[in-house]
Amino acid sequence: MAHRIESASPRSAAASRGQCWRGRSGRSYCLDQLDLMQFSLNSDDLYVIAKGAHVLWVGSSEELVVDPQSRARFRLALDCADRAYRVCDCGSESARLSTIWDLEGAEPENARHAA
């Protein structure tokens, strides 16, 4: 599977539907589900790669460039992921790292109400 990093329109047709996930802090995030087979990173967006309700990697192209550990986790995540999301609004640039931390422990909101 080839994975591309490219600059594209943040509201591309690849976004098929939204889903709400709740972060570690309890904050709710609206995520646009993307087609994993057509997944590519936009340089300005934040992404979540998951398998089912388990978050495997959260970040942006910036993390892949500056952080070798994030790059390794990204590659591993793509090997076993079954879904990818774009974060609709991660707030200001200064809030990006706290958003990444919060989403690393996130779960779909509907998962809390199941069972």
Short mmCIF file of the C-alpha atoms (twelve columns), coordinates in Angstrom:
data_MODEL
# 
_entry.id   MODEL 
# 
loop_
_atom_site.group_PDB 
_atom_site.id 
_atom_site.type_symbol 
_atom_site.label_atom_id 
_atom_site.label_alt_id 
_atom_site.label_comp_id 
_atom_site.label_asym_id 
_atom_site.label_seq_id 
_atom_site.Cartn_x 
_atom_site.Cartn_y 
_atom_site.Cartn_z 
_atom_site.pdbx_PDB_model_num 
ATOM 1   C CA . MET A 1   0.000   0.000  0.000  1 
ATOM 2   C CA . ALA A 2   1.505   3.335  -1.015 1 
ATOM 3   C CA . HIS A 3   1.127   6.273  1.340  1 
ATOM 4   C CA . ARG A 4   1.434   9.816  0.117  1 
ATOM 5   C CA . ILE A 5   2.038   13.115 1.813  1 
ATOM 6   C CA . GLU A 6   0.708   15.905 -0.306 1 
ATOM 7   C CA . SER A 7   -0.901  19.294 -0.112 1 
ATOM 8   C CA . ALA A 8   -4.537  18.978 -1.005 1 
ATOM 9   C CA . SER A 9   -7.771  20.733 -0.254 1 
ATOM 10  C CA . PRO A 10  -8.629  20.070 3.401  1 
ATOM 11  C CA . ARG A 11  -12.262 19.476 2.501  1 
ATOM 12  C CA . SER A 12  -11.599 16.974 -0.290 1 
ATOM 13  C CA . ALA A 13  -14.112 14.479 -1.600 1 
ATOM 14  C CA . ALA A 14  -12.208 11.729 0.238  1 
ATOM 15  C CA . ALA A 15  -14.043 12.579 3.449  1 
ATOM 16  C CA . SER A 16  -17.026 10.288 3.433  1 
ATOM 17  C CA . ARG A 17  -18.719 10.863 6.782  1 
ATOM 18  C CA . GLY A 18  -18.172 12.307 10.190 1 
ATOM 19  C CA . GLN A 19  -17.910 10.518 13.513 1 
ATOM 20  C CA . CYS A 20  -17.641 11.838 17.061 1 
ATOM 21  C CA . TRP A 21  -14.871 10.564 19.322 1 
ATOM 22  C CA . ARG A 22  -14.332 11.464 22.981 1 
ATOM 23  C CA . GLY A 23  -10.768 12.222 24.060 1 
ATOM 24  C CA . ARG A 24  -9.042  11.388 27.343 1 
ATOM 25  C CA . SER A 25  -10.139 14.757 28.727 1 
ATOM 26  C CA . GLY A 26  -13.800 14.141 27.888 1 
ATOM 27  C CA . ARG A 27  -13.750 16.617 25.013 1 
ATOM 28  C CA . SER A 28  -15.746 15.578 21.955 1 
ATOM 29  C CA . TYR A 29  -14.053 15.712 18.536 1 
ATOM 30  C CA . CYS A 30  -15.757 15.586 15.155 1 
ATOM 31  C CA . LEU A 31  -13.649 13.467 12.791 1 
ATOM 32  C CA . ASP A 32  -14.098 13.084 9.037  1 
ATOM 33  C CA . GLN A 33  -13.707 9.431  8.085  1 
ATOM 34  C CA . LEU A 34  -11.401 8.972  5.107  1 
ATOM 35  C CA . ASP A 35  -10.976 6.135  2.652  1 
ATOM 36  C CA . LEU A 36  -7.910  4.329  4.020  1 
ATOM 37  C CA . MET A 37  -6.935  3.002  0.582  1 
ATOM 38  C CA . GLN A 38  -6.822  6.584  -0.779 1 
ATOM 39  C CA . PHE A 39  -5.392  8.134  2.404  1 
ATOM 40  C CA . SER A 40  -2.900  10.960 2.025  1 
ATOM 41  C CA . LEU A 41  -1.765  13.621 4.470  1 
ATOM 42  C CA . ASN A 42  -2.456  17.289 3.902  1 
ATOM 43  C CA . SER A 43  0.378   19.340 5.334  1 
ATOM 44  C CA . ASP A 44  -1.895  21.428 7.597  1 
ATOM 45  C CA . ASP A 45  -4.299  18.826 9.000  1 
ATOM 46  C CA . LEU A 46  -4.281  16.522 12.012 1 
ATOM 47  C CA . TYR A 47  -5.153  12.838 11.494 1 
ATOM 48  C CA . VAL A 48  -6.174  9.803  13.515 1 
ATOM 49  C CA . ILE A 49  -5.346  6.285  12.310 1 
ATOM 50  C CA . ALA A 50  -7.276  3.550  14.095 1 
ATOM 51  C CA . LYS A 51  -8.228  -0.089 14.117 1 
ATOM 52  C CA . GLY A 52  -11.818 -0.376 15.217 1 
ATOM 53  C CA . ALA A 53  -12.235 1.740  18.347 1 
ATOM 54  C CA . HIS A 54  -8.489  1.761  19.119 1 
ATOM 55  C CA . VAL A 55  -6.370  4.752  18.153 1 
ATOM 56  C CA . LEU A 56  -3.015  3.668  16.712 1 
ATOM 57  C CA . TRP A 57  -1.498  7.024  15.713 1 
ATOM 58  C CA . VAL A 58  -2.414  10.713 15.906 1 
ATOM 59  C CA . GLY A 59  -0.469  13.435 14.186 1 
ATOM 60  C CA . SER A 60  0.235   15.503 11.121 1 
ATOM 61  C CA . SER A 61  2.857   15.600 8.434  1 
ATOM 62  C CA . GLU A 62  4.906   17.793 10.783 1 
ATOM 63  C CA . GLU A 63  5.299   14.922 13.267 1 
ATOM 64  C CA . LEU A 64  6.459   12.644 10.460 1 
ATOM 65  C CA . VAL A 65  9.122   15.126 9.416  1 
ATOM 66  C CA . VAL A 66  10.511  16.073 12.837 1 
ATOM 67  C CA . ASP A 67  9.916   12.961 14.980 1 
ATOM 68  C CA . PRO A 68  11.460  9.587  13.993 1 
ATOM 69  C CA . GLN A 69  9.415   7.757  16.658 1 
ATOM 70  C CA . SER A 70  6.189   9.171  15.268 1 
ATOM 71  C CA . ARG A 71  7.269   8.120  11.777 1 
ATOM 72  C CA . ALA A 72  7.846   4.540  12.976 1 
ATOM 73  C CA . ARG A 73  4.472   4.443  14.791 1 
ATOM 74  C CA . PHE A 74  2.783   5.869  11.676 1 
ATOM 75  C CA . ARG A 75  4.183   3.083  9.492  1 
ATOM 76  C CA . LEU A 76  3.143   0.395  11.973 1 
ATOM 77  C CA . ALA A 77  -0.316  1.927  12.321 1 
ATOM 78  C CA . LEU A 78  -0.860  1.901  8.577  1 
ATOM 79  C CA . ASP A 79  0.074   -1.787 8.436  1 
ATOM 80  C CA . CYS A 80  -2.811  -2.815 10.695 1 
ATOM 81  C CA . ALA A 81  -5.298  0.088  10.554 1 
ATOM 82  C CA . ASP A 82  -8.770  -0.293 9.153  1 
ATOM 83  C CA . ARG A 83  -9.740  3.384  9.235  1 
ATOM 84  C CA . ALA A 84  -8.377  6.911  9.042  1 
ATOM 85  C CA . TYR A 85  -9.871  10.231 10.097 1 
ATOM 86  C CA . ARG A 86  -9.117  13.910 9.663  1 
ATOM 87  C CA . VAL A 87  -9.700  16.078 12.722 1 
ATOM 88  C CA . CYS A 88  -12.259 18.696 11.730 1 
ATOM 89  C CA . ASP A 89  -11.050 21.374 14.116 1 
ATOM 90  C CA . CYS A 90  -8.012  20.864 16.306 1 
ATOM 91  C CA . GLY A 91  -8.012  24.468 17.478 1 
ATOM 92  C CA . SER A 92  -5.025  26.756 17.380 1 
ATOM 93  C CA . GLU A 93  -1.542  25.639 16.469 1 
ATOM 94  C CA . SER A 94  -0.539  26.006 20.111 1 
ATOM 95  C CA . ALA A 95  -3.259  23.501 21.136 1 
ATOM 96  C CA . ARG A 96  -2.114  20.886 18.593 1 
ATOM 97  C CA . LEU A 97  0.089   18.874 20.974 1 
ATOM 98  C CA . SER A 98  -2.589  18.693 23.667 1 
ATOM 99  C CA . THR A 99  -5.108  17.648 21.010 1 
ATOM 100 C CA . ILE A 100 -2.754  14.855 19.894 1 
ATOM 101 C CA . TRP A 101 -2.378  13.669 23.501 1 
ATOM 102 C CA . ASP A 102 -6.130  13.811 24.060 1 
ATOM 103 C CA . LEU A 103 -6.934  11.859 20.899 1 
ATOM 104 C CA . GLU A 104 -4.328  9.156  21.558 1 
ATOM 105 C CA . GLY A 105 -6.657  7.887  24.299 1 
ATOM 106 C CA . ALA A 106 -9.904  8.581  22.444 1 
ATOM 107 C CA . GLU A 107 -12.760 6.248  21.697 1 
ATOM 108 C CA . PRO A 108 -15.839 6.590  19.510 1 
ATOM 109 C CA . GLU A 109 -18.660 8.193  21.476 1 
ATOM 110 C CA . ASN A 110 -21.074 5.439  20.471 1 
ATOM 111 C CA . ALA A 111 -18.693 2.838  21.982 1 
ATOM 112 C CA . ARG A 112 -19.409 4.200  25.473 1 
ATOM 113 C CA . HIS A 113 -23.138 3.713  25.017 1 
ATOM 114 C CA . ALA A 114 -22.955 0.218  23.552 1 
ATOM 115 C CA . ALA A 115 -23.571 -2.848 25.724 1 
# 
